[in-house]
Amino acid sequence: MRLVEFLTKATIWISIIAYTVGCLVFALSRCHDWVTRRAWTIACASLIAHYVFAFQFFHAWSHSSAYADTARQTAEVFSVDWGGGIFINYALLLLWVIDVAWWWFAGSEAYRRRAWWITISWHAFLIFIIFNATVVFKDGLQRWVGLVLCLVLCLSWISVNRNRSTHRLQST
């Protein structure tokens, strides 16, 4: 494996693993929001690095090349020549940067107090993207690791929801 391919793949796995660690800490403890915030920041920064490496080394900073490559990969899996998934990836990056910035500027309490539908929708979207990237579009060991990580992510958010419901019932 060439170094550029390794860097491109490593940065996306660092992003996914850091996000997963952050979700586990978020689910298990309100006292460690600083760990979660840093983990999600690392995950977001790693995603940015992944995009930079992919565009620099594989697409020569060409959106058309990235679109065509996305269409090729989609056709291999679904037999549909569609590259629109690249726009979903752009939205993911933009929303993740906004989410991390919100947490850094608004603080932990404001982040935890935001509308629950925003939190659940955002993290469901992230898990959907991770599932597609690691399970649908990969095979072999990467698929199994992705499946385990997605299950861990879903369980962590179920735990967050249960803890939130329990806390809300206790405070009334």
C-alpha positions in Angstrom: 0.0 0.0 0.0 1.3 3.4 -1.0 1.8 6.0 1.8 -0.9 8.3 0.3 -3.4 5.4 0.2 -2.5 4.6 3.8 -2.9 8.2 5.0 -6.3 8.5 3.2 -7.6 5.3 4.7 -6.1 5.8 8.2 -7.6 9.3 8.6 -11.1 8.0 7.9 -10.7 5.2 10.4 -9.3 7.6 13.0 -12.4 9.7 12.4 -14.8 6.8 12.9 -13.0 5.4 16.0 -12.6 8.8 17.6 -16.3 9.5 17.1 -17.2 6.0 18.5 -15.0 6.7 21.6 -16.7 10.1 22.0 -20.2 8.5 21.8 -19.3 5.9 24.4 -18.0 8.5 26.8 -21.0 10.7 26.1 -23.3 7.8 26.9 -21.5 6.7 30.1 -20.7 10.0 31.9 -21.9 13.6 32.0 -18.7 14.4 33.9 -16.4 13.7 31.0 -17.9 16.0 28.3 -14.4 17.4 27.8 -13.3 13.9 26.5 -16.3 13.6 24.2 -15.8 17.1 22.8 -12.1 16.4 22.1 -12.9 13.0 20.6 -15.5 14.5 18.3 -13.1 17.3 17.4 -10.4 14.8 16.5 -12.9 12.9 14.5 -14.0 16.0 12.6 -10.4 17.1 12.0 -9.5 13.5 10.8 -12.5 13.7 8.4 -11.1 17.0 7.0 -7.7 15.4 6.6 -9.3 12.5 4.8 -11.0 14.8 2.4 -7.8 16.8 1.8 -5.8 13.6 1.2 -8.5 12.1 -1.1 -8.8 15.3 -3.2 -5.0 16.0 -3.3 -3.8 12.5 -4.1 -6.7 10.8 -5.9 -8.7 13.6 -7.5 -6.3 16.5 -8.2 -8.7 18.8 -6.4 -11.3 18.1 -9.1 -15.0 17.8 -8.0 -15.7 16.1 -11.3 -13.2 13.4 -10.6 -14.6 12.8 -7.1 -18.1 12.7 -8.5 -17.1 10.2 -11.1 -15.3 8.0 -8.5 -18.4 8.2 -6.3 -20.6 7.2 -9.2 -18.2 4.3 -10.0 -18.3 3.0 -6.4 -22.1 3.3 -6.3 -22.5 1.4 -9.6 -20.3 -1.4 -8.2 -22.5 -1.9 -5.2 -26.0 -0.9 -6.5 -25.6 -1.0 -10.3 -26.7 2.6 -10.4 -24.3 5.1 -12.0 -24.9 8.0 -9.5 -22.3 10.3 -8.0 -24.6 12.4 -5.9 -23.3 10.7 -2.8 -20.4 13.2 -3.0 -22.9 16.0 -2.0 -23.9 13.9 1.0 -20.3 13.8 2.0 -19.9 17.5 1.6 -23.0 18.1 3.8 -21.5 15.7 6.4 -18.3 17.7 6.6 -20.1 21.0 6.8 -22.5 19.8 9.4 -19.8 18.2 11.5 -17.7 21.3 11.5 -20.8 23.3 12.6 -21.6 20.8 15.3 -18.1 20.8 16.8 -17.9 24.6 16.6 -21.3 24.9 18.4 -20.1 22.7 21.2 -16.8 24.6 21.6 -18.5 28.0 21.5 -21.8 27.3 23.4 -20.3 24.9 26.0 -21.3 21.5 27.2 -24.5 22.4 29.0 -25.9 24.2 26.0 -24.8 21.3 23.8 -26.6 18.8 26.0 -29.7 21.1 26.4 -30.3 21.6 22.7 -33.4 20.1 21.2 -33.3 16.3 21.4 -34.5 15.8 17.8 -31.5 17.8 16.6 -29.1 15.5 18.5 -30.8 12.3 17.5 -31.2 13.3 13.9 -27.6 14.4 13.6 -26.1 11.3 15.2 -28.5 9.0 13.2 -27.2 10.7 10.1 -23.6 10.1 11.2 -24.2 6.5 12.0 -26.0 6.0 8.6 -23.0 7.5 6.8 -20.6 5.3 8.8 -22.7 2.2 8.2 -22.7 2.9 4.4 -18.9 3.7 4.4 -17.9 0.7 6.4 -20.5 -2.0 5.8 -22.2 -1.4 2.5 -19.2 -0.2 0.5 -16.5 -2.3 2.1 -16.0 -6.1 2.5 -13.9 -8.5 4.5 -12.5 -7.4 7.8 -13.4 -3.7 7.2 -17.1 -4.6 6.9 -17.0 -6.6 10.1 -15.2 -3.9 12.1 -17.7 -1.4 10.7 -20.6 -3.5 11.7 -19.3 -3.8 15.2 -18.7 -0.1 15.5 -22.1 0.7 14.2 -23.7 -1.6 16.7 -21.7 0.0 19.5 -22.8 3.5 18.2 -26.4 2.5 18.2 -26.2 1.0 21.7 -24.5 4.1 23.0 -27.3 6.3 21.7 -29.9 4.0 23.1 -28.1 4.3 26.4 -28.0 8.1 26.1 -31.7 8.2 25.4 -32.5 5.9 28.3 -30.4 8.0 30.7 -32.0 11.2 29.4 -35.5 9.7 29.9 -34.6 8.5 33.4 -33.1 11.9 34.3 -36.1 13.7 33.0 -38.5 11.4 35.1 -36.4 11.9 38.2 -36.4 15.7 37.9 -40.2 15.9 37.7 
